Amino acid sequence: MDIREIKASEITQTVRQLFMDCNYFIGSDIMNALENAKKTEASPVGKSVLDQIIENDKIAANEKIPLCQDTGMAVLFVEYGDKVVIAGGSFDDAVNEGVRLAYTEGYLRKSVVRDPVFDRTNTKDNTPAIIHTKIVSGDKIRFTVGGKGFGSENMSAIKMLTPSYGVEGVKKFILDTVRAAGPNPCPPIVVGVGIGGTFERAAQLAKKATFRPIDKRNPDEHYAALETELLEEINKMGFGPAGLGGNTTALGLNIETSPTHIAGMPVAVNICCHAARHAFAEI
């Protein structure tokens, strides 16, 4: 396979469009789940909240305005073909320029500060983005992106379980984390779970799981069954839409896994609000 040249400007425009789209247009997987939840929600108040969320998402799409005032921190999972070279700039610079353009030209709220502790000055363009890059075979670049709001991000957790905890320990930690979050992450929520790898790998997997469409189950039947079981248990908690009660606390739960050390079983839980933004592109 020949080396393929991709212009930095093409990457910039692709990223710009992805972040504008994911902030204006809710995914069909989320909209379908909201519509279905409205049919099965037992609480009249919960049903009314779901109606308002659906109306909000439709208005956002029609008028091309943000789904939520927190337009999130830009996160990208990139599969970068090993036969690709970038012309006219660096990859990271091209991505960050795309984020800058999306958040300035698209009138999206800029929420990034330059230093976490001592200099919390807004960067004024929502950069830098969080970029997770994986080198793969091929001559294309695939982007999976989302704007991660922090009302839900702050409710996330990780625990370094050992194998002795078993599947019951995994389930308990996930359910305890969601229960502790309660109404804070703007339910109905999407829950991403990462199991395995190392401390940082589990967290990355959990974030990636929130970007997977919620109508696509884990290909492993054991984890697919666990996704279904945990979603049912979460919806029995009764927090309901907007935390006002009901049987729709979560719209989906996705699990991603990785091989891990014989002595470990790390588990991370990343919680996302109902504005579960994700968008995809390949160039």
MILO-199607 format. One record per residue: residue in three letters; x, y, z of N, C-alpha, C in turn. Coordinates in steps of 0.02 Angstrom, whole numbers, padded with zeros to 5 digits, always signed. Each point is the difference from the previous one (the first is absolute). Layout:
AlaXYZXYZXYZ/...
This chain:
Met+00043-00060+00000-00043+00060+00000+00044+00062+00000/Asp-00015+00047-00045+00039+00061-00005-00014+00048+00058/Ile+00049+00042+00014-00009+00053+00049-00051+00050-00026/Arg-00046+00021+00043-00052+00048-00019+00011+00065+00037/Glu-00004+00054-00035+00008+00066+00030-00068+00031+00014/Ile-00009+00023+00061-00060+00036+00020+00020+00069+00023/Lys-00034+00050-00026+00017+00069+00019-00024+00015+00071/Ala+00040+00037+00036-00019+00021+00068-00065+00038-00002/Ser-00011+00038-00052-00062+00040-00005-00062-00045-00004/Glu+00007-00059-00031-00057-00047-00004-00017-00027+00069/Ile+00052-00015+00039-00011-00023+00069-00035+00054+00040/Thr+00024+00062-00006-00030+00056+00036-00074+00008-00017/Gln-00017-00001-00064-00070+00008-00020-00044-00059+00023/Thr+00028-00060-00002-00037-00059+00023-00016+00005+00074/Val+00051+00018+00040-00009+00007+00073-00048+00057+00015/Arg+00006+00055-00034-00046+00057+00009-00072-00023-00009/Gln-00013-00035-00054-00069-00021-00015-00025-00051+00051/Leu+00043-00045+00020-00020-00052+00048-00022+00031+00066/Phe+00037+00049+00025-00018+00029+00064-00061+00045-00004/Met-00010+00032-00056-00061+00038-00008-00060-00047-00005/Asp+00008-00054-00039-00055-00047-00008-00018-00035+00065/Cys+00050-00021+00038-00017-00038+00061-00031+00045+00053/Asn+00011+00065-00004-00031+00045+00048-00070+00023-00022/Tyr-00014-00005-00064-00066+00021-00025-00049-00058-00009/Phe+00026-00059-00018-00043-00055-00020+00010-00060+00046/Ile-00051-00019+00037+00004-00060+00042+00001-00061-00045/Gly+00037-00052+00020+00003-00061-00041-00066-00035-00004/Ser-00011-00036-00054-00064-00036-00009-00008-00054+00054/Asp+00056-00028+00025-00005-00050+00053-00029+00031+00064/Ile+00022+00061+00016-00025+00033+00061-00073+00022-00010/Met-00016+00028-00058-00068+00022-00013-00049-00058+00002/Asn+00020-00056-00030-00044-00059+00001-00010-00024+00072/Ala+00053+00001+00040-00006-00022+00069-00045+00046+00040/Leu+00005+00065-00013-00043+00048+00035-00073-00011-00019/Glu-00013-00010-00065-00069-00012-00023-00028-00064+00031/Asn+00041-00053+00002-00023-00063+00030-00011+00007+00075/Ala+00044+00038+00033-00007+00009+00072-00064+00038+00017/Lys-00018+00047-00043-00062+00038+00011-00061-00047+00001/Lys+00003-00053-00040-00056-00047-00003-00005-00043+00062/Thr+00058-00013+00032+00001-00047+00056+00008+00035+00068/Glu+00013+00065+00000+00009+00036+00064-00065+00001+00039/Ala+00003-00024+00063-00060-00006+00041-00018+00066+00034/Ser+00048+00043+00011-00012+00063+00036-00026+00053-00048/Pro-00057+00031+00015-00023+00056-00042+00050+00057-00004/Val+00032+00016+00056+00051+00052+00000+00059-00021-00043/Gly+00021-00062+00008+00056-00026-00040-00016+00001-00074/Lys-00063-00017-00017-00021+00001-00070+00002+00071-00028/Ser-00021+00048+00042+00001+00071-00021+00072+00024-00011/Val+00046-00021+00043+00071+00019-00008+00027-00028-00065/Leu-00015-00062-00015+00023-00031-00062-00029+00037-00060/Asp-00062+00021+00004-00030+00041-00054+00041+00063-00011/Gln+00019+00033+00055+00038+00062-00005+00070-00012-00029/Ile+00031-00055+00020+00067-00015-00027-00005-00013-00075/Ile-00049-00038-00021-00009-00015-00071-00013+00064-00039/Glu-00044+00043+00027-00014+00064-00033+00063+00042-00005/Asn+00038+00003+00054+00063+00038+00001+00047-00024-00055/Asp+00007-00067-00006+00046-00028-00049-00023+00015-00071/Lys-00064+00001-00011-00026+00015-00067+00010+00075-00017/Ile-00011+00043+00049+00012+00072-00011+00073+00012-00016/Ala+00045-00033+00039+00072+00009-00011+00018-00019-00072/Ala-00027-00055-00024+00016-00024-00067-00028+00048-00053/Asn-00062+00022+00010-00032+00044-00050+00033+00068-00004/Glu+00021+00026+00058+00028+00068+00001+00076+00001+00001/Lys+00031-00061+00003+00073-00006+00004+00028+00041+00058/Ile-00026-00017+00059+00023+00030+00062+00018-00057+00048/Pro+00042+00012+00050+00022-00054+00044-00057-00035+00037/Leu+00008-00066+00007-00047-00040+00038-00001+00020+00073/Cys+00058+00022+00025+00008+00016+00070+00049+00058+00006/Gln-00008+00040+00053+00046+00056+00008+00072-00022+00014/Asp+00008-00059+00031+00067-00028+00009+00017-00040-00063/Thr+00037+00030-00046+00016-00033-00063+00062-00044+00006/Gly+00025-00007+00061+00048-00052+00015+00072+00014-00018/Met+00043-00044+00026+00070+00001-00018+00008-00048-00060/Ala+00038+00022-00050+00007-00039-00062+00043-00061+00011/Val-00029-00059-00014+00035-00063+00008-00003-00037-00067/Leu+00057-00027-00022+00002-00036-00064+00035-00067+00010/Phe-00030-00052-00029+00034-00065-00008+00015-00006-00075/Val+00064-00006-00016+00022+00002-00069+00035-00066-00018/Glu-00023-00030-00055+00036-00057-00029+00038+00026-00061/Tyr+00065+00003+00007+00044+00034-00048+00036-00052-00042/Gly-00015-00001-00065+00030-00049-00045+00075+00009-00006/Asp+00037-00055+00000+00073+00004-00002+00027+00017-00070/Lys-00044+00007-00048+00021+00021-00068-00018+00073-00014/Val-00018+00037+00053-00020+00070-00007+00056+00046+00021/Val+00011+00052-00040+00044+00055+00020-00039+00065-00005/Ile+00014+00046+00045-00035+00063+00002+00041+00053-00036/Ala-00032+00035-00046+00033+00054-00037-00026+00068+00023/Gly+00046+00046+00010-00019+00068+00017-00013+00013+00073/Gly+00028-00041+00043-00008+00011+00072+00001-00064+00039/Ser-00004+00005+00066+00001-00060+00042-00071-00024+00013/Phe-00007-00063+00018-00066-00028+00013-00033+00033+00060/Asp+00036+00004+00056-00029+00030+00060-00021+00072-00011/Asp+00042+00038-00034-00016+00070-00014-00062+00005-00043/Ala-00006-00044-00050-00058+00001-00044-00064-00017+00038/Val+00003-00049+00046-00058-00018+00040-00020+00059+00045/Asn+00048+00028+00035-00016+00055+00045-00027+00062-00037/Glu+00024+00011-00061-00028+00055-00040-00072-00014-00018/Gly-00016-00063-00014-00069-00019-00014-00045+00011+00060/Val+00024-00018+00059-00038+00012+00061-00009+00075+00011/Arg+00053+00038-00009-00004+00073+00009-00053+00030-00045/Leu+00001-00020-00064-00049+00027-00047-00071-00020+00018/Ala-00010-00063+00020-00067-00023+00018-00028+00040+00058/Tyr+00041+00011+00051-00025+00031+00061-00005+00076-00006/Thr+00038+00030-00046-00006+00073-00009-00052+00016-00053/Glu+00005-00031-00059-00048+00014-00054-00068-00030+00014/Gly-00002-00055+00038-00064-00033+00014-00035+00026+00062/Tyr+00029+00051+00032-00030+00030+00060-00011-00053+00055/Leu+00050-00042+00009-00002-00051+00052+00038+00026+00061/Arg-00025-00017+00060+00031+00027+00060+00071-00026+00008/Lys+00046+00046+00016+00070-00018+00011+00010-00014+00074/Ser+00020-00060+00017+00000-00022+00070+00067-00024+00025/Val+00053+00009-00039+00066-00027+00019+00042+00054+00033/Val+00030-00017+00058+00048+00045+00032+00071-00027-00009/Arg+00049+00045-00003+00068-00019-00021+00038-00040+00053/Asp-00019+00007+00064+00033-00036+00053-00052-00024+00050/Pro+00005-00062+00025-00053-00026+00042-00003+00030+00070/Val+00056+00027+00026+00002+00022+00069+00015+00074+00008/Phe+00056+00024-00028+00026+00066+00017-00020+00055-00050/Asp-00011-00017-00062-00016+00052-00050-00061-00021-00040/Arg-00058+00004+00032-00061-00023-00032-00028+00054-00046/Thr+00041+00020-00048-00019+00049-00050-00028-00035-00061/Asn-00058+00022-00024-00032-00031-00057+00043+00009-00063/Thr+00010-00055-00038+00040+00005-00061-00038+00034-00057/Lys-00065+00010+00009-00043+00039-00045-00015-00033-00067/Asp+00022-00063-00009-00017-00034-00063-00011-00076+00010/Asn-00005-00020+00064-00013-00070+00019+00057-00048-00017/Thr+00058+00027-00015+00058-00043-00010+00044+00005+00063/Pro+00043-00050+00011+00014-00057-00045-00051-00056+00008/Ala-00008-00038-00054-00043-00059+00001+00037-00058+00033/Ile-00040-00049+00023+00028-00063+00025+00000-00049-00059/Ile+00059-00020-00023+00006-00041-00060+00031-00068+00018/His-00039-00053-00012+00024-00068+00010+00013-00030-00070/Thr+00063-00014-00016+00017-00022-00068+00025-00072+00001/Lys-00028-00040-00045+00021-00069-00009+00024-00009-00072/Ile+00061-00025-00009+00026-00012-00067-00027-00067-00025/Val-00033+00001-00058-00028-00060-00029+00026-00009-00072/Ser-00012-00058-00028+00020-00012-00069-00047+00036-00048/Gly+00028+00031-00051-00043+00031-00051+00019+00070-00018/Asp-00040+00030-00044+00016+00068-00025-00057+00049+00014/Lys-00036-00012+00055-00055+00045+00019+00008+00022+00073/Ile-00036+00052+00017-00005+00022+00070-00073-00002+00020/Arg-00015-00036+00054-00069-00004+00025-00006+00038+00066/Phe-00050+00042+00004-00012+00041+00059-00064-00022+00036/Thr+00005-00008+00065-00059-00006+00043+00007+00055+00051/Val-00047+00047+00002+00009+00060+00041-00062+00014+00042/Gly+00010+00040+00051-00056+00023+00040+00020+00058+00044/Gly-00050+00039+00020+00011+00054+00048-00023-00023+00068/Lys+00047-00009+00047-00018-00030+00065-00012+00053+00052/Gly-00063+00006+00020-00019+00047+00053+00023-00025+00068/Phe+00011+00047+00046+00030-00020+00063-00049-00008+00058/Gly-00063+00017-00010-00049-00018+00052-00003-00074+00009/Ser+00005-00037-00055+00001-00073+00003+00071-00027+00009/Glu+00049+00033-00033+00069-00024+00006+00022-00003+00073/Asn-00022+00049+00040+00019+00003+00070-00029-00057+00042/Met-00048-00035-00027-00031-00056+00035+00034-00067-00015/Ser+00052+00002-00041+00034-00061-00021+00048-00025+00054/Ala+00021-00063-00005+00043-00029+00051+00039-00059-00029/Ile+00055-00016+00034+00040-00058-00018+00021-00036+00063/Lys+00005-00066-00004+00021-00040+00058+00044-00057-00024/Met+00054-00010+00035+00047-00053-00017-00021-00064+00037/Leu-00049-00034-00028-00022-00063+00029+00053-00054-00013/Thr-00001-00050+00043+00042-00059-00011-00045-00057-00023/Pro+00029-00052-00030-00041-00054-00028-00047-00033+00050/Ser+00017+00004+00064-00042-00032+00051-00070+00031+00005/Tyr-00007+00062-00025-00066+00032+00002-00049-00035-00047/Gly+00025-00029-00055-00043-00035-00046-00051+00045-00034/Val-00045-00030-00037-00050+00039-00038-00048+00036+00048/Glu-00014-00029+00058-00045+00033+00047+00031+00064+00027/Gly+00066-00001+00011+00034+00061+00022+00000+00053-00053/Val+00007-00021-00063-00003+00048-00056-00069+00032-00002/Lys-00052-00040+00004-00068+00026-00003-00014+00048+00058/Lys+00023-00019+00060-00012+00042+00059+00033+00069-00008/Phe+00062+00001-00024+00034+00064-00008-00036+00044-00051/Ile-00020-00028-00056-00035+00038-00052-00065+00028+00027/Leu-00040-00042+00033-00065+00022+00026+00008+00050+00057/Asp+00050-00011+00043+00013+00048+00054+00019+00069-00027/Thr+00039+00001-00054+00021+00063-00030-00060+00038-00028/Val-00043-00035-00035-00060+00032-00028-00047+00023+00056/Arg-00006-00041+00051-00044+00018+00056+00026+00062+00036/Ala+00065+00004+00009+00030+00058+00033-00008+00064-00043/Ala+00000-00008-00065-00010+00057-00045-00071+00027+00006/Gly-00047-00045+00009-00070+00021+00009-00025+00044-00057/Pro-00031+00056+00017-00028+00045-00051+00051+00049-00029/Asn+00061+00001+00027+00048+00052-00019+00020+00001-00073/Pro+00007-00058-00034+00023+00003-00070-00055+00011-00053/Cys-00056+00029+00020-00055+00015-00047-00028-00063-00034/Pro-00029-00046+00038-00029-00059-00031-00059+00019-00044/Pro-00015-00045-00049+00027-00067-00010+00072+00002-00027/Ile+00041-00045+00027+00071+00000-00014+00020-00056-00048/Val+00061+00005-00025+00033-00055-00035+00061-00017+00041/Val+00009-00064+00014+00055-00022+00043+00050-00038-00042/Gly+00063+00023+00003+00054-00035-00033+00043-00036+00052/Val+00015-00063-00013+00040-00040+00047+00061-00027-00036/Gly+00058+00010+00031+00062-00029-00025+00027-00050+00050/Ile+00015-00060-00022+00024-00052+00045+00065-00029-00029/Gly+00053-00001+00041+00062-00031-00021+00054+00050-00015/Gly+00054-00025-00030+00058+00042-00015+00035+00022+00063/Thr+00017+00064+00002+00032+00031+00057-00045+00057+00025/Phe+00024+00037+00049-00039+00056+00028-00025+00047-00055/Glu+00047+00023-00043-00019+00049-00050-00039-00031-00058/Arg+00015-00063-00016-00034-00034-00055-00074-00011+00017/Ala-00015-00018+00061-00070-00010+00020-00040+00064-00008/Ala+00031+00057+00019-00035+00064-00006-00012+00018-00073/Gln+00050-00013-00043-00009+00014-00072-00056-00044-00029/Leu-00002-00062+00020-00051-00046-00025-00070+00023+00022/Ala-00005+00024+00062-00065+00023+00024-00024+00060-00040/Lys+00046+00047-00015-00019+00058-00040-00020-00022-00071/Lys+00040-00045-00029-00016-00024-00067-00068-00035-00001/Ala-00017-00034+00054-00064-00035+00003-00059+00049-00003/Thr+00008+00060+00027-00055+00049-00003-00011+00026-00071/Phe+00051-00007-00043-00006+00023-00069-00028-00055-00046/Arg-00002-00062+00023-00029-00053-00041-00076+00008-00002/Pro-00031-00003-00059-00074+00004-00002-00031-00050+00048/Ile-00051+00022+00037-00028-00042+00052-00044-00056-00028/Asp-00013+00001-00065-00037-00056-00030+00046-00054-00028/Lys+00064+00004+00015+00048-00051-00021+00028-00034+00063/Arg-00014-00065+00007+00022-00037+00058+00072-00022-00007/Asn+00031-00016+00057+00067-00029+00000-00002-00065-00039/Pro+00049-00013-00044-00001-00061-00041+00007-00065+00040/Asp+00027+00005+00061+00007-00059+00043-00067-00010+00038/Glu-00028-00059-00006-00067-00012+00028-00002+00009+00076/His+00056-00014+00034+00000+00008+00073-00005+00073+00019/Tyr+00038+00043-00035-00002+00071+00015-00064+00032-00025/Ala-00027-00025-00055-00064+00025-00025-00055-00013+00052/Ala+00001-00060+00029-00049-00017+00051+00009+00043+00063/Leu+00064+00014+00016+00014+00042+00058-00023+00072-00011/Glu+00008+00025-00062-00025+00067-00017-00075+00004+00012/Thr-00036-00050-00023-00073-00001+00008-00020-00004+00073/Glu+00034-00044+00037-00017-00009+00072+00012+00064+00039/Leu+00058+00032-00011+00016+00061+00038-00047+00057-00018/Leu-00018+00006-00063-00047+00052-00021-00068-00008+00036/Glu-00022-00062+00004-00064-00013+00034+00005+00017+00074/Glu+00056-00016+00032+00008+00014+00071+00003+00075+00012/Ile+00034+00037-00043+00004+00072+00007-00069+00032-00006/Asn-00040-00025-00046-00066+00030-00010-00049-00019+00056/Lys+00020-00046+00043-00040-00016+00059+00015+00048+00058/Met+00052+00041-00007+00020+00045+00055-00050+00055+00011/Gly-00038+00019-00053-00054+00047+00009+00016+00073-00004/Phe+00063+00018-00019+00016+00071-00006-00041+00033-00055/Gly-00006-00034-00057-00043+00023-00054+00025+00062-00036/Pro-00036+00021-00052+00021+00058-00039+00008+00063+00043/Ala+00056+00034-00008+00017+00060+00038+00004-00012+00075/Gly+00001-00064+00021+00003-00016+00070-00065+00012+00037/Leu-00056+00005-00037-00065+00015+00029-00043-00062+00010/Gly+00031-00059-00007-00036-00063+00011-00023-00032-00064/Gly+00002-00066-00001-00022-00038-00058+00045-00059-00014/Asn-00016-00036-00052+00037-00061-00015+00048+00009-00059/Thr+00016+00062-00018+00048+00013-00054+00058+00041+00030/Thr+00044-00035+00035+00059+00033+00027+00057-00002-00051/Ala+00003-00053-00039+00052-00007-00051-00030-00022-00066/Leu+00028+00026-00054-00021-00020-00067+00042-00058-00026/Gly+00062-00004+00022+00043-00053-00025+00060-00010+00045/Leu+00030-00059-00006+00062-00016+00036+00043-00042-00045/Asn+00061+00024-00013+00046-00035-00045+00063-00020+00039/Ile+00025-00059-00015+00061-00026+00032+00053-00012-00053/Glu+00061+00025+00013+00058-00015-00041+00052-00033+00045/Thr+00037-00049-00027+00047-00037+00041+00069-00004-00033/Ser+00049-00019+00041+00069-00008-00024+00034-00054+00041/Pro+00047-00038-00029+00040-00046+00040+00033+00037+00057/Thr+00012-00035+00055+00029+00033+00059+00050-00046+00034/His+00031+00025+00053+00050-00036+00038-00034-00055+00042/Ile+00036-00053+00015-00029-00055+00039-00023+00022+00069/Ala+00030+00054+00027-00017+00022+00067-00053+00055+00001/Gly-00024+00020-00058-00045+00058-00001-00065-00010-00037/Met-00048+00045+00015-00063+00003-00036-00028+00071+00007/Pro+00036+00050-00027-00023+00069+00006-00066+00011-00034/Val-00042+00041+00032-00066+00017-00028-00010+00075+00004/Ala-00018+00030-00057-00014+00072-00002-00072+00010-00024/Val-00033+00050+00029-00068+00017-00019-00001+00073-00021/Asn-00018+00013-00063-00005+00068-00025-00074+00014-00014/Ile-00026+00051+00031-00072+00015-00006-00010+00059-00047/Cys-00050-00006-00042-00016+00052-00049-00074+00018+00007/Cys-00016+00064-00005-00069+00022+00005-00038-00020-00063/His-00064+00018-00003-00041-00019-00058+00022+00035-00064/Ala+00038+00055+00006+00029+00032-00059+00064-00038-00017/Ala-00008-00064-00018+00057-00044-00011+00026+00011-00071/Arg+00044+00049-00006+00023+00022-00066+00054-00047-00027/His-00010-00022-00061+00053-00038-00035-00010+00008-00075/Ala+00056+00001-00036-00003+00007-00072+00060-00038-00030/Phe-00007-00020-00063+00050-00043-00031+00014+00024-00071/Ala+00063-00010-00021+00019+00017-00069+00062-00038-00018/Glu+00009-00011-00065+00060-00033-00026+00024+00039-00060/Ile+00064+00013-00003+00029+00035-00058+00059-00040-00026/
